[in-house]
Amino acid sequence: MCQDPESPSLPLPQLSDEAAVEILEFIYEILHTFESHYCFQIRRYYEDRSRENLIQPKLDFPKPNPPF
């Protein structure tokens, strides 16, 4: 989670410790609100793309060779 403060992927301003924590809590609150509001759509999206739903069972098995 923590990366080198000298090389951020986005240019970010310097913040006090308190400001950084307040912004982080605000982002978590937005994320929680978003996730709560769209939870059924998010769950449906991931369920539709789950490994079980992507792999179709092979139903046309080859017939075994007769014993004679």
Long-range contacts (C-beta under 8 A, 24 or more apart in sequence): none
